[in-house]
Amino acid sequence: MKVLCKVGGPTNEWSHHVPRTRQALLLCAVALVSLALAPKLLAQAPPSSVTAGRAPGAGPADRVYRNGVIFTVDARDRTAEALAIRDGRIVYVGSNQGLVPFVDAATKSVDLKGRFLMPGLVDGHMHPLGAGKQLLKCSLNYESLTVDELQLRVQACIDHQASKDPDAWLEVVSWFQESMRPAGVKTSRATLDVLKTTRPIILHSSFGHTVLANTRALALAKITASTPDPVGGKIWRGADGEPTGLLEDAAFAVFSGLLPKPTAEENVTAATAALQAMSRQGVTSFLDADAPAEDMAAFAAVRRAGGLTARAHFAPQIEPTEAGDARSAIARVVAFAKQYDEGAIAGAPGITVRNAKLYLDGVIAAPALTGAMQEPYLTNSGTTAKPNWVPGPSRGPAVYFSAEALATLLVGLGRAGIDPHMHADGDGAVHAALDGIQALRKALPGADIRPAIAHDEIVDPADFSRYKLLGAIPVLSFQWEKPAGDTLGLKDYFGPARMKILEPAGLLSAAGARIAFGSDWPVDKLDEWFALKVGVTRTNAPDAGPEYRGRLGDDPGLSREAVIRAATIDAAYELHQDEATGSLEVGKFADLIVLDRNPLKVPAEEIAKTQVLETVVGGKVVYQASSGPH
């Protein structure tokens, strides 16, 4: 490591070739004075402000920002007034006065006028191509609906497409099944069969784990009373054994071969729409957390056309049915990496493939209850009028991979340099994921593999400390950490003890876990700032309704700094990108956003109202609001 240091003067300026933290400052002090003087030199820079950092070979910058509140998200969460960018990298962070050597007639100078500037958001778990496609489909918009309202909305889509072939499939998306009104209302194929159409219809639950099909769709899929539940899936059945129309996980995979395939051009359009939505939210890097070949091909096409506006990471899925042939499954992921991965992070956003997705269970939300639990879900042994909730016979389905198969896959992925990214909703699945990571660490001690466990909605307290011990990263969707139909709908099935620790972000953080944020878009609409607000307050929106007021559970939540770190440097760490982005430090690429308010200072509820005024990736402006800085 080559480090150049300059100590002296009122600001104790320092500069270096690569971003470092306190350790680098100590090395500088050793080189220039003595180890004995290092603490004194460091003490001259207060924790709340950054000592000016500048790159070697000072000269004009391409773009500078001044007069701002610049939250660096460095190791000490320091702030600065000004920042300079040259050739896509940050070359200076510090005071306004220190900008002088970086400005000439060709430099674009931006007066922030006190606005807040921070690293761009790194979304560690989403499904962007699917989200882009949903923008073009019949959508229920995640709304809480009655059965009548649902039927009217779907009928409106049918009527709007009156020219469609009577045999054309209708896909309806963003159905918030868990928030149907009144609570506990049932839906079945009969819900859709009454609509005025002969078309096959399927409704996709916003959680992505449930489909509701009408009778025509079930017939075309050849799903009958005699159809067995597939591995990793469930067909809901009535008292007569006939399918109700509700299908979980692998049970609705059959529709993928029946629905018309989007063209390559349509996929590119969807990818572009998703990128535009991300830029408006301030997302500068993302992980596609279940990436089939068409996802990678679409974003690669956008990249070739020069339209990629965020750093794109992809995790191809290894399915439970592949558990018996780990070698072939891993080879398939490696082949995707060889085809699409562009190597080290560069200034311009590119494509990375070094993750693999594995689903260990479904969802804990009712009525699915397909999350794998350590203790049984409760069931009502009484009546509706006089309920008596007692432990029932179901802990949800077995974890989709056996312990041996999961360990074999994780170790094999680690040897191939691929980070496993595991879906685990229930505490049984979380425990299995941690056991698999333990096997990985034992087989490959010291390997820089960064395994992630997505969702972690309920975790056995005995497992809290294992995240830090094993270097397991919980990737959490903060927007779920509030009273809502999906969370409060678990009250009867979970009981009070488990409800107290539902969505345990603060508890995991207190146990030392490095938390990363992932929106899971389009499971929810893309609203990063509402999610970050919920991560702090654990409250719903003020207009959500009286039944959803108050905080969720006993979890203390996270500090404002912690939720920002989860959506920047810690998610960058998850994606092996923390040496290049995730904080605003000299030598890193200039991935940054300008906001209309300071989320560290405004009333906590107002964090949800944050508007992104400018998004910059690798020093290039990819989004600017009309009211943005100029």
C-alpha positions as CSV (number, residue, x, y, z in Angstrom):
1,M,0.0,0.0,0.0
2,K,1.4,3.4,-1.0
3,V,0.4,6.2,1.4
4,L,1.3,9.9,0.9
5,C,0.7,12.1,3.9
6,K,0.9,15.8,4.6
7,V,0.4,16.9,8.2
8,G,0.4,20.5,9.3
9,G,-1.5,23.7,9.1
10,P,-5.0,24.4,10.5
11,T,-6.7,21.4,8.8
12,N,-4.0,18.6,9.1
13,E,-4.6,17.7,5.5
14,W,-3.9,14.1,4.4
15,S,-4.1,12.3,1.1
16,H,-3.5,8.7,-0.2
17,H,-4.0,6.5,-3.1
18,V,-6.7,4.3,-1.7
19,P,-9.4,5.0,0.9
20,R,-8.5,4.0,4.4
21,T,-9.7,4.8,7.9
22,R,-8.1,5.4,11.3
23,Q,-5.4,2.8,10.6
24,A,-4.2,4.8,7.6
25,L,-4.0,8.0,9.6
26,L,-1.9,6.2,12.1
27,L,0.5,5.0,9.4
28,C,0.8,8.5,8.1
29,A,1.6,9.8,11.5
30,V,4.3,7.1,11.9
31,A,5.9,8.0,8.6
32,L,6.0,11.7,9.2
33,V,6.5,12.2,12.9
34,S,6.4,9.3,15.3
35,L,4.0,6.8,16.7
36,A,4.0,8.7,19.9
37,L,2.5,11.8,18.2
38,A,-0.2,9.9,16.3
39,P,-2.9,10.1,19.0
40,K,-2.4,13.8,19.3
41,L,-2.7,14.4,15.6
42,L,-5.8,12.3,15.3
43,A,-7.4,14.1,18.3
44,Q,-7.2,17.4,16.4
45,A,-10.0,16.3,14.1
46,P,-13.3,16.2,15.9
47,P,-15.4,13.1,15.3
48,S,-18.2,15.2,13.8
49,S,-16.2,16.6,11.0
50,V,-13.8,15.1,8.4
51,T,-10.2,16.1,8.2
52,A,-9.6,17.2,4.6
53,G,-8.6,14.4,2.3
54,R,-7.2,15.0,-1.1
55,A,-5.7,12.7,-3.8
56,P,-2.1,13.0,-4.8
57,G,-1.3,15.3,-7.7
58,A,-3.7,18.1,-6.9
59,G,-5.3,19.6,-9.9
60,P,-8.6,20.7,-11.4
61,A,-11.6,18.5,-10.7
62,D,-14.4,17.8,-13.1
63,R,-17.1,18.5,-10.6
64,V,-17.1,20.0,-7.1
65,Y,-19.7,20.5,-4.4
66,R,-19.5,23.2,-1.8
67,N,-21.6,24.6,1.1
68,G,-23.2,21.3,1.9
69,V,-23.8,18.9,4.8
70,I,-21.8,15.9,3.4
71,F,-22.3,12.7,5.3
72,T,-19.4,10.6,4.4
73,V,-20.5,7.3,6.1
74,D,-16.8,6.6,6.8
75,A,-15.7,4.6,9.8
76,R,-16.5,7.5,12.1
77,D,-19.6,8.8,10.3
78,R,-17.9,12.2,9.8
79,T,-19.3,15.2,7.9
80,A,-17.7,17.7,5.6
81,E,-18.6,20.9,3.6
82,A,-17.2,20.1,0.2
83,L,-16.2,17.3,-2.2
84,A,-14.4,17.1,-5.5
85,I,-14.5,14.5,-8.3
86,R,-12.0,13.8,-11.0
87,D,-12.2,11.0,-13.6
88,G,-15.1,9.5,-11.7
89,R,-13.3,9.3,-8.3
90,I,-13.5,11.4,-5.2
91,V,-10.3,13.4,-4.9
92,Y,-11.1,15.7,-2.1
93,V,-13.4,15.7,1.0
94,G,-13.2,18.6,3.5
95,S,-13.8,22.2,4.0
96,N,-14.9,24.8,1.4
97,Q,-11.5,26.5,1.7
98,G,-9.7,23.4,0.7
99,L,-11.5,23.3,-2.7
100,V,-9.4,26.1,-4.2
101,P,-6.7,23.9,-5.9
102,F,-9.4,21.8,-7.5
103,V,-11.3,24.5,-9.3
104,D,-10.5,26.1,-12.7
105,A,-12.7,27.5,-15.5
106,A,-13.6,24.0,-16.7
107,T,-14.7,22.7,-13.3
108,K,-18.5,22.3,-12.8
109,S,-19.1,23.9,-9.4
110,V,-22.3,23.0,-7.5
111,D,-23.5,25.2,-4.6
112,L,-25.4,22.8,-2.3
113,K,-26.8,25.7,-0.3
114,G,-26.8,23.7,2.8
115,R,-28.4,20.6,1.3
116,F,-27.5,17.0,2.4
117,L,-25.2,14.9,0.3
118,M,-24.4,11.3,1.0
119,P,-23.3,8.0,-0.7
120,G,-25.7,6.5,-3.2
121,L,-28.0,3.8,-1.9
122,V,-26.9,0.2,-2.3
123,D,-30.0,-2.1,-2.5
124,G,-28.8,-5.5,-1.4
125,H,-31.9,-7.5,-2.5
126,M,-34.4,-6.7,-5.2
127,H,-35.9,-8.2,-8.3
128,P,-35.6,-5.4,-10.9
129,L,-36.5,-7.0,-14.2
130,G,-39.7,-8.4,-12.6
131,A,-40.4,-5.0,-11.2
132,G,-39.9,-3.3,-14.5
133,K,-42.3,-5.8,-16.1
134,Q,-44.9,-5.1,-13.4
135,L,-44.9,-1.5,-14.4
136,L,-46.6,-2.6,-17.6
137,K,-49.1,-5.1,-16.2
138,C,-52.5,-5.0,-14.5
139,S,-51.7,-4.0,-11.0
140,L,-53.5,-3.9,-7.7
141,N,-50.8,-1.5,-6.4
142,Y,-50.3,-3.2,-3.0
143,E,-53.6,-1.8,-1.8
144,S,-55.7,-3.2,1.0
145,L,-58.8,-4.4,-0.8
146,T,-62.1,-6.3,0.0
147,V,-63.1,-9.2,-2.2
148,D,-65.6,-7.0,-4.0
149,E,-62.9,-4.3,-4.6
150,L,-60.5,-6.8,-5.9
151,Q,-63.0,-8.2,-8.3
152,L,-63.9,-4.7,-9.6
153,R,-60.2,-3.9,-10.2
154,V,-59.5,-7.1,-12.1
155,Q,-62.7,-6.7,-14.1
156,A,-61.6,-3.2,-15.1
157,C,-58.4,-4.6,-16.4
158,I,-60.3,-7.2,-18.4
159,D,-62.6,-4.5,-19.8
160,H,-59.7,-2.3,-20.7
161,Q,-58.2,-5.1,-22.7
162,A,-61.5,-6.0,-24.5
163,S,-59.7,-6.5,-27.8
164,K,-57.6,-9.3,-26.3
165,D,-57.9,-12.9,-27.5
166,P,-60.5,-14.6,-25.2
167,D,-57.9,-17.3,-24.6
168,A,-55.1,-14.7,-23.7
169,W,-53.7,-15.0,-20.2
170,L,-54.3,-12.1,-17.7
171,E,-51.6,-11.6,-15.2
172,V,-52.4,-9.4,-12.2
173,V,-49.6,-8.2,-10.0
174,S,-49.0,-6.5,-6.6
175,W,-51.9,-8.2,-4.9
176,F,-51.4,-7.5,-1.1
177,Q,-53.0,-10.8,-0.1
178,E,-52.0,-10.4,3.6
179,S,-53.8,-7.1,3.9
180,M,-57.2,-8.1,2.4
181,R,-60.2,-6.7,4.3
182,P,-61.7,-7.8,6.6
183,A,-58.8,-9.6,8.2
184,G,-58.8,-13.3,7.6
185,V,-61.0,-13.1,4.5
186,K,-60.6,-16.1,2.2
187,T,-60.0,-16.1,-1.5
188,S,-60.2,-19.0,-4.0
189,R,-60.6,-19.7,-7.7
190,A,-64.3,-18.9,-7.2
191,T,-63.3,-15.3,-6.5
192,L,-62.0,-15.0,-10.0
193,D,-64.5,-17.4,-11.7
194,V,-67.4,-14.9,-11.3
195,L,-65.6,-12.3,-13.5
196,K,-67.1,-11.7,-17.0
197,T,-64.4,-13.4,-19.0
198,T,-63.3,-16.8,-20.3
199,R,-59.6,-15.8,-20.1
200,P,-57.2,-17.7,-17.8
201,I,-56.3,-15.4,-14.9
202,I,-53.6,-15.6,-12.2
203,L,-53.0,-13.1,-9.4
204,H,-49.4,-12.7,-8.1
205,S,-49.2,-11.9,-4.4
206,S,-46.9,-9.0,-3.8
207,F,-44.8,-11.3,-1.5
208,G,-43.9,-13.3,-4.6
209,H,-44.7,-16.7,-3.0
210,T,-48.4,-17.1,-3.7
211,V,-50.5,-17.2,-6.9
212,L,-54.3,-17.3,-7.1
213,A,-55.6,-18.9,-10.3
214,N,-59.0,-19.2,-11.7
215,T,-60.5,-22.5,-12.8
216,R,-59.5,-22.0,-16.5
217,A,-55.9,-21.4,-15.5
218,L,-55.8,-24.5,-13.3
219,A,-57.2,-26.6,-16.1
220,L,-54.6,-25.3,-18.6
221,A,-51.9,-26.1,-16.1
222,K,-53.4,-29.5,-15.5
223,I,-53.6,-29.0,-11.7
224,T,-56.2,-31.4,-10.3
225,A,-57.0,-33.1,-7.1
226,S,-54.5,-35.9,-8.0
227,T,-51.6,-33.5,-8.7
228,P,-49.0,-34.0,-5.9
229,D,-47.4,-31.0,-4.1
230,P,-44.0,-30.4,-5.8
231,V,-40.8,-30.1,-3.9
232,G,-40.7,-26.6,-2.4
233,G,-44.3,-25.9,-3.1
234,K,-47.9,-26.4,-1.9
235,I,-51.3,-26.7,-3.7
236,W,-54.1,-25.6,-1.3
237,R,-57.0,-28.0,-1.4
238,G,-60.6,-27.9,-0.2
239,A,-62.4,-30.4,2.0
240,D,-63.2,-32.3,-1.2
241,G,-59.5,-32.5,-2.2
242,E,-59.9,-30.2,-5.2
243,P,-57.4,-27.4,-5.6
244,T,-58.7,-24.1,-4.3
245,G,-56.7,-22.0,-6.7
246,L,-54.1,-20.9,-4.2
247,L,-50.6,-22.1,-5.0
248,E,-47.4,-21.6,-3.1
249,D,-43.8,-21.3,-4.4
250,A,-42.9,-24.2,-6.7
251,A,-46.5,-25.1,-7.2
252,F,-47.1,-22.3,-9.6
253,A,-43.9,-22.7,-11.6
254,V,-46.0,-24.6,-14.1
255,F,-47.4,-21.3,-15.3
256,S,-44.0,-20.1,-16.6
257,G,-44.3,-22.6,-19.5
258,L,-47.8,-21.5,-20.3
259,L,-47.6,-17.7,-20.1
260,P,-46.4,-15.9,-23.2
261,K,-42.6,-15.1,-23.0
262,P,-41.7,-11.4,-23.2
263,T,-39.4,-10.6,-26.1
264,A,-35.8,-9.5,-25.6
265,E,-36.8,-6.0,-26.6
266,E,-39.6,-6.0,-24.0
267,N,-37.1,-7.2,-21.3
268,V,-34.8,-4.3,-22.2
269,T,-37.7,-1.9,-21.9
270,A,-38.5,-3.3,-18.5
271,A,-34.9,-3.1,-17.4
272,T,-34.6,0.5,-18.5
273,A,-37.8,1.4,-16.7
274,A,-36.5,-0.3,-13.5
275,L,-33.2,1.7,-13.7
276,Q,-35.0,5.0,-14.1
277,A,-37.1,4.2,-11.0
278,M,-34.0,3.4,-9.1
279,S,-32.2,6.6,-10.1
280,R,-35.1,8.6,-8.9
281,Q,-34.8,6.9,-5.5
282,G,-31.1,7.3,-5.3
283,V,-30.1,3.7,-5.9
284,T,-26.6,3.5,-7.4
285,S,-26.0,-0.3,-6.9
286,F,-28.3,-3.3,-6.6
287,L,-28.4,-7.0,-6.3
288,D,-30.9,-8.9,-8.5
289,A,-31.6,-11.6,-5.8
290,D,-33.0,-14.3,-8.1
291,A,-31.6,-13.7,-11.6
292,P,-32.6,-16.0,-14.4
293,A,-30.7,-15.8,-17.7
294,E,-33.2,-13.3,-19.2
295,D,-32.5,-10.8,-16.4
296,M,-28.7,-10.8,-17.0
297,A,-29.2,-10.7,-20.8
298,A,-31.6,-7.7,-20.5
299,F,-29.3,-5.6,-18.3
300,A,-26.2,-6.7,-20.4
301,A,-28.0,-5.3,-23.5
302,V,-28.7,-2.1,-21.6
303,R,-25.0,-1.9,-20.6
304,R,-23.9,-2.4,-24.2
305,A,-26.1,0.4,-25.3
306,G,-24.6,2.7,-22.7
307,G,-27.8,2.9,-20.6
308,L,-26.7,1.2,-17.4
309,T,-27.2,3.8,-14.6
310,A,-26.5,1.6,-11.5
311,R,-23.9,-1.0,-10.7
312,A,-25.7,-4.3,-11.3
313,H,-25.1,-7.5,-9.3
314,F,-26.8,-10.8,-10.1
315,A,-27.5,-13.9,-8.1
316,P,-28.7,-16.9,-10.3
317,Q,-30.9,-19.3,-8.4
318,I,-30.0,-22.8,-7.4
319,E,-33.3,-24.7,-7.0
320,P,-34.1,-27.3,-4.4
321,T,-34.5,-29.9,-7.1
322,E,-30.8,-29.4,-7.9
323,A,-29.6,-30.4,-4.4
324,G,-28.6,-33.8,-5.6
325,D,-26.1,-32.6,-8.1
326,A,-24.3,-29.7,-6.4
327,R,-21.4,-29.8,-8.9
328,S,-23.7,-29.2,-11.9
329,A,-25.6,-26.5,-10.1
330,I,-22.5,-24.6,-9.1
331,A,-21.0,-25.0,-12.6
332,R,-24.1,-23.4,-14.0
333,V,-23.7,-20.3,-11.8
334,V,-20.0,-20.1,-12.7
335,A,-20.8,-20.3,-16.4
336,F,-23.1,-17.3,-15.9
337,A,-20.3,-15.5,-14.2
338,K,-17.9,-16.2,-17.1
339,Q,-20.5,-15.0,-19.6
340,Y,-21.6,-11.8,-17.9
341,D,-19.2,-10.7,-15.0
342,E,-17.1,-7.8,-16.0
343,G,-14.4,-8.1,-13.3
344,A,-13.3,-5.4,-10.8
345,I,-15.6,-2.5,-10.1
346,A,-14.8,0.4,-12.5
347,G,-15.9,4.0,-12.9
348,A,-18.7,3.3,-15.2
349,P,-21.4,1.0,-13.8
350,G,-21.0,-2.6,-14.9
351,I,-22.2,-6.1,-14.3
352,T,-21.1,-8.5,-11.5
353,V,-22.0,-12.1,-11.0
354,R,-20.6,-13.6,-7.8
355,N,-23.7,-14.5,-5.9
356,A,-26.1,-17.5,-5.9
357,K,-29.6,-17.5,-4.6
358,L,-31.1,-20.4,-2.6
359,Y,-34.7,-20.4,-1.2
360,L,-34.8,-22.3,2.2
361,D,-38.5,-21.7,2.9
362,G,-41.5,-19.6,1.9
363,V,-43.1,-16.8,3.9
364,I,-44.3,-16.6,7.5
365,A,-47.2,-14.4,6.5
366,A,-50.8,-15.7,6.9
367,P,-52.6,-17.4,5.2
368,A,-49.6,-19.0,3.5
369,L,-47.6,-19.8,6.7
370,T,-44.9,-21.5,4.6
371,G,-42.0,-20.1,6.6
372,A,-40.0,-23.0,8.3
373,M,-40.4,-22.6,12.0
374,Q,-38.6,-24.1,15.0
375,E,-41.9,-24.2,17.0
376,P,-45.4,-24.8,15.6
377,Y,-47.7,-22.2,14.3
378,L,-50.7,-21.8,16.6
379,T,-54.1,-23.0,15.6
380,N,-57.6,-22.1,17.0
381,S,-59.0,-25.1,18.9
382,G,-61.9,-23.0,20.1
383,T,-64.5,-21.1,18.1
384,T,-64.5,-17.8,16.3
385,A,-66.5,-16.2,19.1
386,K,-64.3,-17.9,21.8
387,P,-60.9,-18.6,20.3
388,N,-58.3,-20.8,22.0
389,W,-55.0,-20.6,20.1
390,V,-52.7,-23.5,20.9
391,P,-49.7,-25.1,19.2
392,G,-50.9,-26.8,16.0
393,P,-49.4,-29.6,14.0
394,S,-47.5,-27.5,11.5
395,R,-44.1,-25.8,11.6
396,G,-44.5,-25.0,8.0
397,P,-42.8,-27.0,5.3
398,A,-39.4,-28.6,5.9
399,V,-36.4,-26.5,4.9
400,Y,-36.2,-26.9,1.2
401,F,-32.6,-28.2,1.3
402,S,-31.4,-30.9,3.7
403,A,-28.6,-29.9,6.1
404,E,-26.1,-32.1,4.2
405,A,-27.2,-30.8,0.8
406,L,-27.0,-27.2,1.9
407,A,-23.6,-27.5,3.5
408,T,-22.3,-29.2,0.3
409,L,-23.7,-26.4,-1.9
410,L,-22.3,-23.6,0.3
411,V,-18.9,-25.1,0.6
412,G,-18.8,-25.6,-3.2
413,L,-20.0,-22.1,-3.9
414,G,-17.3,-20.8,-1.5
415,R,-14.6,-22.7,-3.3
416,A,-15.8,-21.2,-6.6
417,G,-15.7,-17.7,-5.1
418,I,-19.5,-17.3,-5.1
419,D,-21.3,-15.7,-2.2
420,P,-24.5,-17.6,-1.2
421,H,-27.6,-15.5,-0.7
422,M,-30.2,-17.5,1.1
423,H,-33.9,-16.7,1.5
424,A,-34.9,-17.6,5.1
425,D,-38.1,-16.2,6.6
426,G,-38.9,-18.4,9.5
427,D,-36.5,-19.1,12.4
428,G,-36.2,-22.7,11.4
429,A,-34.9,-21.7,8.0
430,V,-32.6,-19.1,9.6
431,H,-31.1,-21.7,11.9
432,A,-30.5,-24.0,8.9
433,A,-28.8,-21.2,7.0
434,L,-26.5,-20.4,9.9
435,D,-25.7,-24.1,10.3
436,G,-24.8,-24.2,6.6
437,I,-22.6,-21.1,7.0
438,Q,-20.9,-22.7,9.9
439,A,-20.0,-25.7,7.7
440,L,-18.7,-23.3,5.1
441,R,-16.5,-21.5,7.6
442,K,-15.1,-24.8,8.9
443,A,-14.3,-26.0,5.4
444,L,-12.8,-22.7,4.2
445,P,-11.4,-20.9,7.1
446,G,-10.2,-17.4,6.2
447,A,-11.9,-17.3,2.8
448,D,-13.4,-13.9,1.9
449,I,-16.9,-15.3,1.3
450,R,-19.7,-13.1,2.4
451,P,-22.8,-15.2,2.9
452,A,-26.1,-13.4,3.3
453,I,-29.4,-14.4,4.8
454,A,-32.3,-12.4,3.3
455,H,-35.4,-11.4,5.3
456,D,-34.8,-13.1,8.8
457,E,-38.3,-12.1,9.8
458,I,-38.2,-14.2,12.9
459,V,-35.0,-15.4,14.5
460,D,-34.5,-17.6,17.6
461,P,-32.7,-15.4,20.2
462,A,-30.2,-18.2,20.6
463,D,-29.1,-17.5,17.1
464,F,-28.7,-13.7,17.4
465,S,-25.0,-13.9,18.2
466,R,-24.2,-16.4,15.5
467,Y,-24.4,-13.8,12.7
468,K,-21.3,-11.9,14.0
469,L,-19.5,-15.1,14.9
470,L,-20.0,-16.6,11.5
471,G,-19.8,-13.4,9.4
472,A,-23.4,-13.9,8.2
473,I,-25.1,-10.8,6.8
474,P,-28.8,-10.3,7.5
475,V,-30.3,-8.5,4.5
476,L,-33.4,-6.9,5.9
477,S,-36.4,-5.1,4.3
478,F,-36.9,-2.3,6.8
479,Q,-40.4,-1.4,5.5
480,W,-41.8,-4.6,7.0
481,E,-40.9,-3.6,10.5
482,K,-44.2,-1.9,11.2
483,P,-47.8,-2.7,12.3
484,A,-49.6,-3.7,9.1
485,G,-51.8,-6.4,7.7
486,D,-49.0,-8.8,7.1
487,T,-47.3,-8.4,10.5
488,L,-50.4,-8.0,12.8
489,G,-52.0,-10.8,10.9
490,L,-49.5,-13.2,12.5
491,K,-50.5,-12.3,16.1
492,D,-52.8,-15.3,16.5
493,Y,-50.5,-17.8,14.7
494,F,-47.3,-16.7,16.5
495,G,-48.5,-15.8,20.1
496,P,-47.1,-12.8,22.1
497,A,-43.6,-14.1,22.8
498,R,-42.7,-14.4,19.1
499,M,-44.6,-11.2,18.2
500,K,-42.3,-9.2,20.5
501,I,-39.2,-10.1,18.4
502,L,-40.8,-10.1,15.0
503,E,-38.5,-8.3,12.4
504,P,-35.5,-8.2,14.8
505,A,-33.2,-5.6,13.2
506,G,-32.3,-3.7,16.4
507,L,-31.8,-7.0,18.3
508,L,-29.5,-8.4,15.6
509,S,-27.6,-5.1,15.5
510,A,-27.2,-5.1,19.2
511,A,-25.7,-8.7,18.9
512,G,-23.1,-7.4,16.5
513,A,-24.6,-8.4,13.1
514,R,-23.6,-6.3,10.1
515,I,-27.0,-5.5,8.6
516,A,-27.5,-4.7,5.0
517,F,-30.7,-3.3,3.5
518,G,-32.7,-4.8,0.6
519,S,-36.0,-3.4,-0.6
520,D,-37.2,-6.7,-2.1
521,W,-38.9,-4.6,-4.8
522,P,-41.5,-5.4,-6.3
523,V,-42.6,-7.3,-3.2
524,D,-43.3,-3.8,-2.1
525,K,-43.3,-0.6,-4.2
526,L,-39.9,1.0,-4.5
527,D,-39.9,3.6,-1.7
528,E,-36.4,3.4,-0.1
529,W,-37.0,6.4,2.1
530,F,-40.2,5.1,3.7
531,A,-38.3,1.9,4.4
532,L,-35.4,3.8,6.1
533,K,-37.9,5.7,8.1
534,V,-39.6,2.5,9.3
535,G,-36.2,1.1,10.2
536,V,-35.8,4.0,12.7
537,T,-39.4,4.4,14.0
538,R,-40.9,0.9,13.5
539,T,-44.2,2.7,12.7
540,N,-46.5,2.8,9.7
541,A,-47.4,5.9,7.7
542,P,-49.6,8.3,9.7
543,D,-52.5,7.8,7.3
544,A,-52.3,3.9,7.4
545,G,-55.4,3.7,9.7
546,P,-56.0,3.5,13.4
547,E,-55.5,-0.2,13.5
548,Y,-51.9,0.2,12.4
549,R,-50.8,2.9,14.9
550,G,-48.0,2.4,17.3
551,R,-44.7,0.5,17.1
552,L,-44.1,-3.1,16.1
553,G,-43.0,-5.4,18.9
554,D,-40.3,-4.7,21.5
555,D,-37.4,-4.4,19.1
556,P,-35.7,-1.0,19.6
557,G,-35.1,-0.3,15.9
558,L,-32.0,1.3,14.5
559,S,-30.5,4.7,14.7
560,R,-30.6,7.0,11.7
561,E,-26.9,6.5,11.1
562,A,-27.4,2.7,11.2
563,V,-30.1,2.6,8.6
564,I,-28.1,4.8,6.3
565,R,-25.0,2.6,6.8
566,A,-27.1,-0.5,6.1
567,A,-28.2,1.0,2.8
568,T,-24.7,2.2,1.8
569,I,-21.4,0.9,3.1
570,D,-22.8,-2.3,4.7
571,A,-24.8,-3.3,1.6
572,A,-21.6,-2.5,-0.4
573,Y,-19.7,-4.8,1.9
574,E,-22.3,-7.6,1.2
575,L,-21.6,-7.1,-2.5
576,H,-17.8,-7.0,-2.2
577,Q,-17.9,-3.4,-3.3
578,D,-17.0,-1.6,-0.1
579,E,-13.4,-0.8,-1.2
580,A,-14.8,1.1,-4.2
581,T,-18.1,2.6,-3.1
582,G,-20.5,2.9,-0.1
583,S,-18.8,5.9,1.6
584,L,-17.5,9.2,0.4
585,E,-13.7,8.9,0.9
586,V,-10.8,9.9,-1.3
587,G,-10.0,7.3,-3.9
588,K,-13.5,5.8,-4.0
589,F,-15.8,6.1,-7.0
590,A,-18.1,9.0,-6.8
591,D,-21.5,7.3,-6.3
592,L,-23.5,9.9,-4.4
593,I,-26.9,11.5,-4.0
594,V,-28.2,15.0,-3.0
595,L,-31.3,15.2,-0.9
596,D,-33.9,17.8,-0.2
597,R,-33.6,17.4,3.6
598,N,-31.2,16.1,6.2
599,P,-32.5,12.6,7.3
600,L,-30.2,12.8,10.4
601,K,-32.0,16.0,11.6
602,V,-35.6,16.2,10.4
603,P,-38.4,14.7,12.6
604,A,-38.1,10.9,12.1
605,E,-41.5,10.6,10.3
606,E,-40.3,13.1,7.7
607,I,-37.5,10.8,6.6
608,A,-40.2,9.1,4.5
609,K,-40.8,12.3,2.6
610,T,-37.2,12.6,1.4
611,Q,-36.8,13.5,-2.2
612,V,-33.7,12.8,-4.2
613,L,-32.5,15.9,-6.1
614,E,-29.5,14.4,-7.9
615,T,-28.0,10.9,-8.4
616,V,-24.4,10.5,-9.5
617,V,-22.7,7.2,-10.4
618,G,-19.0,7.1,-11.1
619,G,-19.0,10.9,-11.3
620,K,-21.7,11.0,-13.9
621,V,-25.1,12.6,-13.2
622,V,-27.7,9.9,-14.0
623,Y,-30.8,11.7,-12.5
624,Q,-31.5,15.3,-11.6
625,A,-34.8,16.6,-10.4
626,S,-36.0,20.0,-11.7
627,S,-35.4,21.4,-8.3
628,G,-32.0,19.8,-8.0
629,P,-28.6,21.5,-7.6
630,H,-27.2,23.1,-10.7
